[in-house]
Amino acid sequence: MKKNLIIIAIFSAAFLFLYFLGGNTAQAPLEFRNGTPPLKTAPFENINLEAKSAYIYDVVKEKSIFELNADSQLPLASLTKLMTAVVAKENIPEWMLIDIGEESVLQEGDSGFMLGERWKIADLIDAMLISSSNDAAAAIALNSEDFISLMNKKSADLNLVQTYFLNATGLDLTNYLSGGYGSAKDVAKLMDYLVKKHSSLLEVTRYDSLKINSRNFKNTNKLIEHLPGIIGSKTGFSDLARGNLAVVFDMGLEHPVIIVALGSSEEGRFEDIEKLYNETIKYLNMLE
């Protein structure tokens, strides 16, 4: 009797361990987990990521392909600038000239902006997105007293339930407070909105570098010349967020797929996206 109780206890402990372990792990797409079509190895089954959270969204079929803690609210770092670009595009005329003030040039990082310069809003958006310029983001936001409120209103309008912003750059405000928060799923929704409503904003992020106003801006996404089909992307990194990256790829015949990784490392985010990209190709090929 005692021996039977010990065996039951061991099996119960093992079951609970596997149950809780399984609740925080990635899963293959449902159609493969159900065994149709029969596969030796399902896509994403053995994937190993540094990221705390990841999400893949098929824009054409409007469905999730892969999720890992996709609803977890995490610091966004410079992914915040995607919303900065949307709000600027929808609320400020693209020809408007913006003064580069002291508060802008004192932002973290040096994008080459000079105090007293005047830039068209469209050029500031381009510089901000390709090089993740904090100077440009701050200059855009300082143009309006309620800019951050507009960012949060747009977040609510798009039903980004885990997302809110405290600044336009995504820079950490303190050692424990980020400039913006959101989930991988929310970031994918925002990228989806950009692809469908403001695809022109993402065009600048397809280039390795770009000259704007006689100044060269380098793309912060190292995958630009490495992975084919990139439609647009945005990097993010801060002490609180660690490494973030959101990319939308054309997987062929105008088939955009959005891949987001949050909470990785500075280099690991690129490796994570590449792994997710390769598994997505495998997934799509198996459906054909």
C-alpha positions in Angstrom: 0.0 0.0 0.0 2.8 2.4 1.0 4.6 1.5 -2.2 1.5 2.3 -4.3 1.1 5.7 -2.6 4.7 6.6 -3.4 4.2 5.6 -7.1 1.0 7.7 -7.3 2.7 10.7 -5.7 5.6 10.5 -8.1 3.2 10.4 -11.1 1.2 13.3 -9.7 4.3 15.4 -9.2 5.5 14.6 -12.7 2.1 15.6 -14.2 2.0 18.9 -12.4 5.5 19.7 -13.4 4.7 19.0 -17.1 1.5 20.9 -16.8 3.0 24.1 -15.5 6.0 23.8 -17.8 3.7 23.4 -20.8 1.8 26.6 -19.9 4.8 28.8 -20.7 6.1 27.1 -23.8 5.6 27.8 -27.5 3.3 25.6 -29.4 3.2 24.5 -33.1 0.3 25.8 -35.2 -3.0 24.0 -34.3 -3.4 22.2 -37.7 0.0 20.5 -37.1 -0.7 19.7 -33.4 -3.9 18.0 -34.5 -1.8 15.8 -36.8 -3.0 17.0 -40.2 -1.1 16.7 -42.4 1.1 14.0 -40.8 4.6 15.3 -40.1 7.8 14.0 -38.7 8.6 17.3 -37.1 6.0 20.1 -36.8 7.1 23.7 -37.5 8.3 25.5 -34.4 8.3 22.3 -32.4 11.9 22.4 -31.4 12.6 26.2 -31.7 14.8 27.7 -29.0 14.5 31.5 -28.5 16.1 34.0 -26.2 13.0 36.2 -26.4 10.5 36.3 -23.6 7.7 36.8 -26.0 7.1 36.2 -29.7 4.3 36.3 -32.2 3.8 35.6 -35.9 0.8 36.9 -37.8 -0.3 36.0 -41.3 -1.7 39.3 -42.7 -3.4 37.7 -45.7 -5.2 34.9 -43.7 -5.6 37.2 -40.7 -4.5 34.5 -38.2 -1.8 33.7 -35.8 0.9 31.3 -36.9 3.0 31.1 -33.7 2.7 32.4 -30.1 5.0 32.5 -27.2 3.7 34.6 -24.2 2.2 36.8 -26.9 -0.1 38.8 -24.6 2.6 39.5 -22.0 3.1 43.3 -21.3 6.7 44.2 -21.8 8.8 47.3 -22.3 8.8 48.3 -26.0 11.9 50.5 -26.2 12.1 52.0 -29.7 9.3 49.9 -31.1 7.4 52.9 -29.6 8.5 54.9 -32.6 6.1 52.9 -34.8 3.2 54.6 -33.0 5.1 57.9 -33.1 5.2 57.6 -36.8 1.5 56.8 -37.2 0.4 59.7 -35.0 2.7 62.1 -36.8 1.5 60.9 -40.2 -2.2 61.2 -39.3 -2.0 64.5 -37.3 0.8 66.7 -38.8 1.0 67.8 -42.5 4.0 66.1 -44.0 5.3 69.4 -45.4 5.4 71.1 -42.0 8.8 72.4 -40.8 9.8 71.3 -37.3 12.5 73.1 -35.3 15.2 71.0 -33.7 15.3 72.4 -30.1 17.7 71.8 -27.2 15.4 69.1 -25.6 15.6 67.1 -28.9 19.3 67.1 -29.3 19.9 66.2 -25.7 18.1 62.9 -26.1 20.2 59.7 -25.7 22.2 58.9 -28.8 23.6 61.2 -31.5 21.8 61.2 -34.9 23.6 64.2 -36.3 20.8 66.7 -35.7 22.0 70.2 -35.0 20.3 72.8 -32.7 18.3 75.3 -34.6 17.8 73.2 -37.8 14.4 73.0 -39.4 13.3 69.7 -40.9 10.2 68.6 -42.7 8.1 66.2 -40.7 8.2 63.6 -43.4 12.0 63.6 -43.3 12.1 63.4 -39.5 9.8 60.4 -39.6 12.1 58.7 -42.2 15.2 59.4 -40.1 13.5 58.2 -36.9 12.3 54.9 -38.4 15.5 53.9 -40.3 18.1 54.9 -37.6 15.8 54.8 -34.5 16.7 58.5 -33.9 15.6 59.7 -30.5 16.3 63.3 -31.5 13.9 63.0 -34.4 11.2 61.3 -32.3 11.5 64.0 -29.6 11.3 66.8 -32.1 8.2 65.3 -33.7 6.4 64.9 -30.3 7.4 68.4 -29.0 5.5 69.9 -31.9 2.3 69.1 -30.1 1.4 69.4 -26.4 -0.9 66.4 -26.5 1.2 64.2 -28.7 1.6 61.4 -26.1 -2.2 61.5 -25.4 -2.8 61.1 -29.2 -0.5 58.1 -29.1 -2.5 56.5 -26.3 -5.8 57.3 -28.0 -4.6 55.7 -31.2 -3.6 52.6 -29.2 -7.1 52.4 -27.7 -8.7 52.9 -31.1 -6.6 50.0 -32.5 -7.6 47.9 -29.5 -4.0 47.4 -28.4 -5.0 46.2 -24.9 -1.6 45.9 -23.4 -0.1 49.0 -24.9 0.5 52.5 -23.5 3.1 55.2 -23.9 4.8 57.7 -21.6 7.1 59.2 -24.2 7.6 59.2 -28.0 11.1 57.6 -28.0 10.6 54.5 -25.9 13.6 55.5 -23.8 13.6 54.3 -20.2 12.4 57.0 -17.9 14.0 55.4 -14.8 15.7 52.2 -13.8 12.2 50.6 -13.4 9.9 52.6 -15.8 10.0 52.3 -19.6 8.8 54.9 -22.0 6.3 52.5 -23.5 4.8 49.1 -22.9 3.0 46.6 -25.0 2.7 42.9 -26.1 4.1 41.1 -29.1 0.5 40.6 -30.3 -0.1 44.3 -30.0 3.0 45.2 -31.9 1.9 42.8 -34.7 -1.5 44.6 -34.7 0.2 47.9 -35.1 2.5 46.6 -37.9 -0.6 45.2 -39.6 -2.2 48.7 -39.4 0.9 50.2 -40.9 1.0 47.7 -43.7 -2.6 48.3 -44.6 -3.0 52.0 -44.0 0.5 53.6 -44.1 2.8 51.2 -46.0 4.8 54.2 -47.3 6.1 54.8 -43.8 7.8 51.4 -43.8 9.5 51.8 -47.1 12.5 53.6 -45.7 13.3 50.7 -43.4 14.0 48.4 -46.4 17.3 50.1 -47.0 20.6 49.4 -45.4 21.2 53.2 -45.3 19.6 56.3 -46.7 20.7 59.9 -47.4 18.1 62.4 -46.0 18.9 66.1 -46.2 22.5 65.4 -47.3 22.9 63.2 -44.1 23.4 59.5 -44.1 21.2 57.4 -41.8 22.1 53.8 -41.1 19.5 51.1 -40.6 19.6 49.6 -37.1 18.2 46.2 -38.5 21.1 43.9 -39.3 18.9 41.5 -41.2 18.1 43.9 -44.0 20.6 42.4 -46.5 20.5 38.9 -44.9 16.8 37.8 -45.1 14.9 38.3 -48.4 11.4 39.8 -48.6 11.6 42.5 -45.9 8.8 45.0 -46.3 9.5 46.9 -43.1 11.0 46.6 -39.7 11.7 48.4 -36.4 14.4 47.6 -33.8 14.2 48.4 -30.1 16.8 48.1 -27.3 17.0 49.5 -23.7 18.2 48.4 -20.3 14.6 47.4 -19.3 13.4 46.1 -22.7 16.6 44.3 -23.8 16.4 43.4 -27.4 13.2 43.9 -29.4 12.5 43.5 -33.1 9.4 43.6 -35.3 9.7 42.7 -39.0 7.1 42.2 -41.8 8.2 40.0 -44.7 6.6 39.2 -48.1 6.7 35.4 -48.1 5.8 35.4 -51.8 3.0 36.5 -54.1 2.1 39.5 -51.9 1.8 37.4 -48.8 2.9 39.6 -45.8 3.8 37.9 -42.5 4.6 39.8 -39.4 7.2 38.5 -36.9 7.7 40.1 -33.5 10.2 39.2 -30.7 10.4 41.0 -27.4 12.7 40.7 -24.4 15.6 39.0 -26.2 19.2 40.3 -26.2 20.9 43.0 -28.3 22.2 40.3 -30.8 19.8 37.6 -29.9 16.8 39.5 -31.3 18.2 39.1 -34.8 18.9 35.4 -34.3 15.4 34.9 -32.9 13.7 36.6 -35.9 15.9 34.5 -38.3 14.8 31.3 -36.5 11.2 32.3 -36.6 11.5 33.4 -40.3 12.9 30.0 -41.2 10.2 28.1 -39.3 7.5 30.3 -41.0 8.9 29.3 -44.4 8.8 25.7 -43.4 5.2 26.1 -42.1 3.9 27.8 -45.3 5.6 25.2 -47.5 4.0 22.4 -45.6 0.6 23.9 -46.2 1.0 24.0 -49.9 
